[in-house]
Amino acid sequence: MDLNHFKEINDTLGHPAGDAILRMVAERLKAALRDADTLARLGGDEFAILLPDVRDGRKTAEKVARNILACFSKPFLHAGQELYLGAGIGIVVFPEHGEEVDTLLSRADVAMYGAKHRDIAHVFYDAASDPHTPERLQLSGELRRAIENQEFVLHYQPQIDLHKKCVVGVEALIRWQHPQRGLLEPDEFIPVAERHGLINPITDWVLSEALKQCRQWRNAGHALRVAVNMAGRSFQQPDLVGKIQELVRSIGTLPECLEIEITENVLMADIEHGAQVLQQLNEAGITIAIDDYGTGYSSLAYLKKLPLHTLKIDKSFVLEMARDENDAVIVRSTVDLAHNLGYRVVAEGVENKETWDLLEILGCDSIQGYYSGHPMGVVQINEWFNVCPWQIGQGSVEA
């Protein structure tokens, strides 16, 4: 387990404060574990937890992981300040993932970084996602070639406004048209790109292509907004806002046609820098959305002070909300909270009419999911525009 946002505390408040927080973390962890479990600090802000004599390894590990993550739901109090932390957890099971101590620790480390890069609370080790395998090393070399040869394509998933009954935007989703392996989903290559420092040129390409396509739709009379996901390393670029403004200008579209999506964990990794970037994007007229809302460990005290426009409720809460009352309560509370803060709400993962109807009753603004439209290539979504039951775009199309 590795803590999120701990470096910010050390850098801002000093190492004595960091040490005090580590002691608080250790106390909470010990209280969350079973008597037979062993807790150890490996160094810095990394901890290891050993669960002995476990017959159903995965089930027990997931339960313990949830207990651990619950430790971070409340702030840590130090010198009158409320400090928020999160954690990324990597899990390995003996002997499924290895029989040697060094192997298990190494693979737990790989899983942990996978959790942090994918903004997921806990991840089991998966050899297919291990960057240290020969296959992943080969993929990184092929990815460099893919960037040079522009082997990527964008698919677009529509977002439907529940009040106006129209398509108000699309989310741009990258795919890699691999010459031998076919069409690859982002989960198969984005973690490799981040680890090998290749994510920025890929993000630049996505922004450029998405804005060009948005301009074509506006020329056709479709006043749509296109949303682009921003990885952590790309969001940290010092020239990000200037680069986006230059793209908007050179392509000849409007800044409000673009929506930047970032996750809570990316934003909270460096909240001071993140707030500055968001303010600059907002001043430039670009819409900002918090993606996968509810899966991170951000503070509402921070969110209410940031220039945000949209909260996207993670699909993990939406998929079963028509059958799971707890999920429905979370979604209802999030919609009310967002509206009280002046934000729009988009629900992801809507796969049936029952969920659509419930979200409409709860006052959700927009939906996105397989029920209204799968991610589609440009040709397919243009054909879909001609047959879908909703109006395409709204407002002026002048640029």
MARLUM-191431 format. One record per residue: residue in one letter; x, y, z of N, C-alpha, C in turn. Coordinates in steps of 0.001 Angstrom, whole numbers, plus 500000, padded with zeros to 6 digits. Last residue first. Layout:
N
AXYZXYZXYZ;...
END
This chain:
399
A481430529667464652482762529577465244483649530597464605;E478010528876465188479023529784464651480335529605465383;V475904527487466073477013526700465546478094527597464952;S473899527944469031474570528455467848475688527548467414;G471887525148470316472468526505470308473133526851468994;Q472894521730470196471961522775470567472658524116470454;G472996518272469053473536519579469390472441520567469736;I470499516644467489471959516622467606472461518028467865;Q467581515201468970468208516300468249469713516272468485;W467086511628468954467287512911469614467854513954468660;P466951509056467925465690509774468156465843511162468754;C469235508420465172468925508441466603467689509321466848;V469917508629462494468813507729462848468415507792464327;N472052510320462106470933510394461159469726509566461583;F473909509641464017473278510956464119472015511029463240;W474825507246462941473951507197464119473223508521464304;E476534508187461002475347507447460582474324507402461716;N478417509288462721477726510168461773476459509497461245;I479313507001463992478526507961464770477826508970463869;Q480624505645461854479478505040462528478643506070463287;V482680507417461166481681507032460166480420506505460848;V484116507563463624483514508753463027482412508389462037;G483211504827465874484117505561465001483382506703464321;M481700504874469139481653504613467694482726505404466964;P480547503544472170481596504306471492481652503895470016;H476906503160472044478250502657472289479280503650471747;G474081504781473413475035504681472308476391504163472750;S472129504382475329471930505452474354472909505367473189;Y473110502107476632471694502203476302471436503259475231;Y475810502465477197475441501614476071473969501736475689;G476214505994478090476261504554478295475740503786477101;Q475325508857479851476260508301478878476331506798479133;I473210511699480518473624510310480696474560509903479556;S472572514705482445472900513986481214473304512563481542;D471390515485484962471352516339483771471553515564482474;C469117514030487291470426514012486633470340514767485311;G466733513853488699467156515175488242468546515211487643;L465567511500489379466481512081490358467013513445489933;I464190510879487038463419511232488227464295511945489257;E466397510212485448465565511352485066464733511824486260;L467259507943486745468135509120486722467353510377486353;L465092506265486145465395506608487532466278507847487609;D465276506037483347464081506637483960464354507083485395;W467821504758483097467555506053482474466397506753483185;T467258502326484357468232503238484948468047504649484405;E465381501334482527465036501465483938465968502438484643;K466730501119480120465733502187480272465354502408481733;N470293500541480517468916500119480307467964501276480602;E472829501486481038472716500373480102471282499898479882;V475037503905481852473593503683481743473344502649480654;G477669504746482421477301503351482604475808503083482570;E477524507954484107478128507009483174477590505602483432;A475807510939484346475885509572484865476444508661483781;V476659514212485043476573513208483982476729511842484629;V475552517291486220475843515904486564475642515020485344;R476839520623486780476039519661486019476446518253486441;Y477024522559489815477618521718488782476543520938488029;G476349524035492081476276524686490778476869523879489641;L476109522846494472477387523523494225477425524191492854;N473651521690494175473793522725495209475091523506495054;H474306519782492255473419520895491895473510522029492911;A475920518067493790476468518764492628475609519966492256;L474076517128495741475281517855496122475811518685494964;D472192515782494120471784516928494952472992517785495329;V473855513812492976473120514751492124472727515994492924;T474685512467495296475667513151494450475005514168493543;S472305511394496243473032512366497072474032513151496242;R471686509630494142470763510717494502471491511803495294;V473901507886494276473667508690493069472763509875493394;I473539506792496835474780507500496500474568508406495298;V471029505581496518471196506651497513472442507472497200;A471646503646494614470673504693494287470793505871495242;D473383502022496063473889502752494898472953503896494532;N471507501074497943472679501835498386473275502642497243;E469691499629496408469243500861497036470413501716497502;D469995498154493421470735498292494667470400499649495297;R468599498342491070468365497161491913469038497260493277;A469357500638489862467931500312489785467577499114490664;M472118500639490137471346501521491006469848501221490967;E474091499250488813473123498468489586472166499337490400;L475510501311487402475137500049486754474021499310487481;V476275503448489051475116503593488178474605502242487673;F478587502981490398477411503322491204476127503301490376;S480334502490488343480214501464489379479022501727490294;K480491504762486778479525503724486386479355502644487450;D480679507844488574481305506626488065480263505539487823;I479389510857487466479255509788488454479786508497487861;K481011513730486828480591512506486154480568511377487185;L480254517081487235480661515868487934480124514677487149;T481255520199485792480540518934485680481126517887486610;H482719522494486345481427522633485693480582521364485774;L484878524206488708484416523029487978483050523297487359;P486999525841490161486131526256489050485730525072488183;L486846524993493681487466524883492369486491525285491261;K485678524844496123486451526055495853487035526078494441;K484535522391496343483626523534496299484354524833495972;L486742520665496519485942520707495310485089521964495214;Y487742521006499144488512521452497995487613521653496776;A485668519972500636486131521322500963486973521891499826;L485540517423499770484518518339499280484885519782499589;S488536515868498877487788516555499921486765517482499278;S488961512622497345489117514061497410488248514635498527;Y489456509997496657489427510380498065489630511879498218;G487460508263494128488688508803494703488494509202496148;T484991507561493243485966506479493389487263506955494015;G483443509789492924483037508843493948484021507725494170;Y483625510302489431483389510868490760482871509797491716;D484796509952486915484766508829487863484502509319489290;D485952513362486461485567512052485943485596511016487071;I484959516591486500485598515593487359485062514227486945;A485444518888483828484640517845484454485511516983485353;I485277522088482439486066521150483244485128520171483934;T485466524005479411484676523334480424485516522269481137;I487186527009478728487121525559478550486364524926479709;G487804529687478893486503529316478362486302527832478153;A490019530533480171490139530381478720488832529933478073;E489260530345482781489385531692482215489496531657480694;N489472527562482993488176528213483136488196529609482518;L492216527214482774491325526607481785489960527284481804;Q493034528613485082493462529072483754492571528503482649;Q491862527016487057491481528424486952491850528980485583;L493195524596486630491751524672486426491286526112486269;V495800525374487340495515524943485965494016525048485677;Q495429525950490073495912526989489156495571526642487713;A494633523461491050493714524590491153494121525715490202;G496984521961490601495745521636489914494765522781489925;H498782523105492384499024523241490944497731522989490178;E497402522307494742497738523719494492497969523967493009;I497146519518494595495951520349494584496265521807494280;D498303517009493327498955518289493601497872519353493519;A496496514933493509497921514616493585498747515866493849;M493933515733493036494395515803494409495875515464494562;L493666515248490268493562516609490798494187516718492177;V493895512478490180494834513314489424494839514725489986;N491679511753491753493036511434492209494098512235491475;E489458512592490244489723513176491558491178512957491973;T490354512970486748489838512220487895490167512961489193;I489203515179484184490271514684485043489634513931486212;E488382516318481005487983515428482098489215514977482872;I487551519236479356488659518453479876488174517640481062;E485769520009476503485647519715477929486820518825478332;L485280522387473945486148521386474562485848521247476051;C483781524471473110483517523183472460484292522053473128;E484745526732474247483669526056474969483237524761474292;P486597527655472330487090526955473522485985526213474268;L485757526935468901485543527723470106486031526963471336;T488102526622466144486843526332466823486749527181468079;G490516526522464662489429527433464318488096527052464902;I492997525478464913491977524628464296490750525450463928;S494348527560466195494828527094464891493785526239464170;R492851527860468622493007528960467667493364528452466279;V493096525350469829491768525895469556491853526982468493;L495915525258470069495196524278469256493818524804468857;E496354527368471835496919527445470492496237526453469554;Q495053526378474107494581527616473488495100527754472060;I496662524138474646495251523955474280494712525209473582;K499085525415475279499038524459474175497594524259473697;G498358526878477546498796527574476338498720526674475114;V497817524742479281496751525668478907497120526427477634;L500393523368479459499163522718479012498126523713478505;D502981523866480209502446524665479103501103524143478612;P503626522047482222503598523477482552502968524341481467;Q501720519133482760502547519883481819502479521385482124;Q499981517713484340501070518404485022501955519209484076;F498327516391482632497750517508483372498830518334484058;S500017514339481848499662515372480875499108516609481569;R500086512834484189501323513443483698501037514536482679;G497316512041484409497999512830485427499228513547484910;A495311512494481410496101511698482348496878512613483286;M492202513523480559493542514041480779494253513190481825;N489784512996477983490369512594479266491813513082479363;V487602515262476499488882514556476365489419514254477759;A484530515875474863485250515705476125486487514852475895;V483008518282472830483768517043472872484605517002474151;R479771519461472073480963519612472903481678518264472932;L478106520575469070478445519581470073479675519999470869;A476085521574466947476796522308468005477053521373469177;H476049520810463733475907520112465010476735520817466079;G476509521815461204475335522282461925475096521625463261;A478826521203459995477654520469459506476382520868460247;N480575522656461480480370523085460098479146522413459487;R480503521043463741479911522373463817479669522932462413;W481891518823462787480482518698463172479796520048463236;Q484399519953462380483658519413461237482172519277461575;R485108520601465016484958521675464033484159521196462814;C485358518039466047484325518925466582484041520065465614;Q487589517187464661486311516542464407485149517397464910;K489488518897465796489253518921464346487893518313464016;L489363518088468464488963519445468111488691519584466611;A490338515466468222488997515699468747488492517090468379;E492938515878467262491969515163466431490539515423466898;S494100517322469457494073517871468104492992517216467257;L493785515545471632493221516899471667493067517469470266;V495258513317470680493829513201470963493163514578470959;W497847514409470520497181513920469313495674513839469524;D498363514987473211498369516075472225497620515667470963;T498312512375474244497290513338474658497200514493473672;I500640511406473002499353510773472716498211511722473084;P502637513030474100502347513116472661501030512451472280;N502249512161476905502016513543476457501798513649474944;I502925509448477234501526509848477318501283511253476771;L505393508379477392504855508584476045503443509166476054;G506839507410479614506923508816479244506378509150477875;H506388504833480392507548505082479533507602506515479008;R504040504905481875505264504425482518506507504782481708;E502172505798479996502469506605481172503802506202481793;A502173503666478152502540505015477719502907505896478898;V501212501631479772502565501525479206503051502904478778;P498586502555480278499536502397481387500983502278480915;I497643502494477517497835503762478215498746503616479436;F497233499840476597498463500552476232498681501880476956;E494943498638477547496028497770477115497317498528476806;D493073500564478009493632499872479179494832499005478818;P492207501299475396493211502109476101493830501422477312;E492099498420473160491454499360474082492530500125474861;L493106497898469799493398497754471220492682498830472026;L492462496123466934492072497324467661492235497096469165;G495324494042466046494007494611465830493739495824466706;R497854493064466141496936492654467205495541493233467066;Q499276494152463936499171492701464106498050492299465073;P498916496959463975498993496252462696498858494730462808;H496458498458466029497741497751465987497804496904464714;Q495021501121466537494858500172465434496194499481465193;W493944502001469622495183501784468857494914500724467802;R491684504585470606491938503187470297493234503114469495;I490263506984472880491313506558471966491341505043471807;L487347508779472874488003507625473471488996507032472483;A485563511625473651486544511059472725487335509969473444;E482155511947474233483463511738474857484370511063473856;V479973514558473112480525513214472970481817513147473776;G476855516385473589478297516222473460478674514775473257;V474150516478473514474846517729473788476355517603473618;V471374515365472009472780514995472161473568516289472331;C468345515896473909469200516102472744470618515625473059;K466388516468475912466264515317475008467060515546473718;K466504518287477898466229518811476559466073517713475515;H466957516573480086465923517611480141465512518054478733;L469053514862479517467763514279479892466629515300479907;D471308514867476947470705515749477946469296515238478251;I473656512354476379472286512805476119471802513672477269;Q476623511806474687476050512197475971474701512860475695;P478204509187472724477324510353472905476878510554474347;Q481566508512472187480346508034472839479460509222473166;Y483815507816469574483063508846470288481796508233470880;H487211506951468944485803506601468963485090507617469851;L490081507620467014489184508037468100487786507471467877;V493118505812466493491835506323466017491027506740467236;F496646505568465736495513505681466651494263506145465916;E499009505587464402498199504380464274496954504412465166;Q501121507452463605499732507832463890498772506659463648;N503755506874463476502950506523462308501478506878462462;E504683507723465990505289508273464775504400508051463559;I503091506120467633503005507580467739503554508226466469;A503937503574466883502548503949466658502363505458466716;R506561503546467812506318503524466360504900503980466038;R505980503511470524506751504629469958506548504705468440;L504715501048470659503948502253470929504665503490470403;E506723499230470283505714499355469231504885500625469418;G508020499551472733508715499884471486507728500085470342;S506013498633474442506476500017474578507219500460473322;L505782495965473680504668496870473422505103498327473519;Q508158494888474646507956494955473201506856495949472856;L507553495086477353508710495808476830508589495957475314;R505453493325477511505190494738477756506342495599477248;E506781490921476962505708491364476081505433492854476249;P508585490617479094509095490864477728508023491391476789;T507418492482481970507461491266481172508007491596479780;H507113494806483335508442494226483347508521492901482602;P504530495685483475505405496350482505506775495713482409;D501770493682483644503087493842484255504048494455483233;S499343492985482693499569494416482929500934494706483539;A499362490254482587499149490979481331499405492467481474;A499531489475485224500745489401484407500601490183483108;D498207491223487780497830490618486506499055490645485606;Y497337491567491197498389491432490186497855490707488961;F494429493509491924495168492258492011496216492218490902;V494024496718493321494170495920492103494912494636492442;H492081499412494683492932498242494860492900497376493599;A491098501907493611491523501783494995492432500581495231;I492294503419490655491442502397491261491981502133492661;D493754504938488835492853505603489780491814504627490346;R495680503824487348494318503678486826493277504315487747;H497923504328488877497853504878487522496428504838486970;K497294502916491232497476504366491282497343504983489893;A497157500252490330496005500869490994496112502386490960;G499747499923489387498623499823488464497375500458489036;Y501132500066491735501290501166490788500204501133489720;M500219497597492793499944498853493487500068500046492536;A501242495717491015499792495870491141499431497202491789;V503985496063491527503453496305490186501950496547490248;D504033495247494203504427496616493852503882496995492481;A503402492594493950502482493449494709502756494918494392;R505686491812492626504423491807491887503336492585492632;S507611492094494642507769492811493379506442492910492638;L506615490316496574506724491749496877506823492572495593;L506827487876495155505527488353495612505553489849495912;T509594487719494740508677487745493605507321488320494004;D510555487608497360510941488731496494509984488863495308;V509407485132498250509076486406498891509373487583497967;E508120482815495846509260483425496536508857484793497085;E505909482102494434506204481312495631507376481870496428;G503105483701492743504521483471493010504717482709494302;H500409483883492495501223484930491868502714484781492141;E499439481586493834498949481942492495499876482911491779;P499916480631496335501054480637495401500674481076493995;F499488484038497329500396482890497294499562481602497199;V498477486917495692498032485734496426499049484615496220;V498682490486495969499125489225495382498674488081496295;I497614493797495348497386492535496065497954491365495268;G498031497229496076498295496121495165498247494813495926;I496367500245496612496707498940497161496904497927496040;G496700503618497408496613502644496326497110501306496853;A494907506088499288495882505012499181495626504190497937;G494716509441500603494134508249500013495209507187499933;L494082512098502938494963511171502247494125510086501581;Y493736515364504177493107514208503541494153513389502779;L493717517154507180494520516684506050493914515400505500;E492866519929508886492304518675508405493032518278507132;Q494762521474511505494424521335510099493810519965509824;G495687521623514096494468522347513777494027522249512329;A497878519880514003498076521313514262496871522138513821;H496051517555512270497406517901512709497513519413512828;L493913514906511589494026516216512228495446516444512713;F492823513489508653493805513369509730494025514770510295;P489349512897507742490633513595507665491535513256508847;K487920509736506705487926510910507576489292511586507527;S488545507721504977487330508486504698487234509751505556;F490600506036505432490952507344504872489721508187504555;C489651503613506249490435504397507216490675505827506748;A488639502413504040487688503151504873488403503992505920;L490819501012503175490485502246502467489476503079503247;I490680498820504947491826499732504974491454501071504340;N488321497582504146488450498085505519489570499107505631;R489035496888501552487944497856501764487997498439503177;A491049495030502130491382496249501386490299497319501579;V489557493020503356490537493756504150490898495075503461;K488079492201501095487393492693502290488333493516503156;E490114491352499393489261492467498988488538493070500199;A491113489201500883491976490348500592491151491565500195;T488935487435500842489383488016502110490227489261501873;K488834486867498087487674487424498775488078488105500075;R491398485808497552490934487023496888489783487680497654;G491640483467499311492551484607499308491991485883498732;D490220481496501109489645482208499956490389483527499794;R492077480888503196491652479879502221491091480528500953;V494832482054504867493621482488504162493259481443503110;D497112482290506591496096481241506739494763481637506111;P497739485905506840498097484484506905496876483569506951;L498452488674505202497236488004505673497508486497505688;L500455491458505609500463490016505381499223489394506008;I501151494475504148500232493793505053500181492324504671;A503321497264503971502989495910503533502108495265504585;F503522500698502868503261499694503896503028498338503234;E505153503739502186504729502422501715504606501446502879;D506299506195502501504861506082502793504302504770502241;G509410505150503633508654506273503083507200506180503489;G509025501615504149509856502803503975509038503907503353;L507394499602504937508543499237504124509523500397503983;R505848498784507867506179499926507023507460499596506280;A503489496159508325504877496634508347505009497857507457;L501269494006509979501445495296509320502895495723509441;T499631490933509815500881491626510137500994492893509308;D496765489343511326497431490039510228498681490765510720;A495393488340513479496430487493512889497231488191511799;D493478490267514091494547489999515044495701489223514414;R492836492347511202492507491257512115493708490981513017;L492737495972510859493193494622510532492741493606511572;A492076498463511755491252497905510680491587496451510369;A493957499168513600492583499004514076491694498334513037;K496162499465511953496151498384512942494734498111513432;L495392501778510567495543500504509860495469499337510838;R495454503725512555494181503411511914494251502054511200;E498191503670513156497216503351514188495862502978513574;A499307504480510708499608503146511244498586502740512301;V498343507108510552497946506115509550498146504710510095;M499719508247512699498252508183512720497732507139511738;R502332508004511736501951507302512967500429507182513086;L502162509692509526502436508259509331502060507454510571;I501803512154510798500707511594509994500913510103509776;A504334512442511930503155512373512801501966511762512060;D505891512630509633506089511498510550504875511328511469;G504937515065508615504761513831507858504905512602508736;A505845516795510586504392516643510391504095515360509629;P508626516459510147508023516107511438506504515924511346;H508886517406507414508977515984507716508450515625509109;G506512519961506350507780519477506881507720518013507293;L504341520995505044504359521120506508505657520631507139;T504958520639502289504306521854502781504507522064504274;D506207518202501899506790519399501276506233520682501882;N504506516451503317505918516595503685506502517898503170;I502126516824501846502169517133503280503608517353503734;E502896515926499336502432517314499494502486517744500957;K503396513263499795504526514143499465504130515610499647;F500849512199500096501702512328501276502865513284501010;H499074511662498047499165513053498521500084513232499739;N498501508286498946498343509363497975498437510703498692;L500617505601500048499719506716500325499659507695499155;D500500502201499143501232503466499049500234504595499256;M500837498818500000500000500000500000500878501240500000;
END
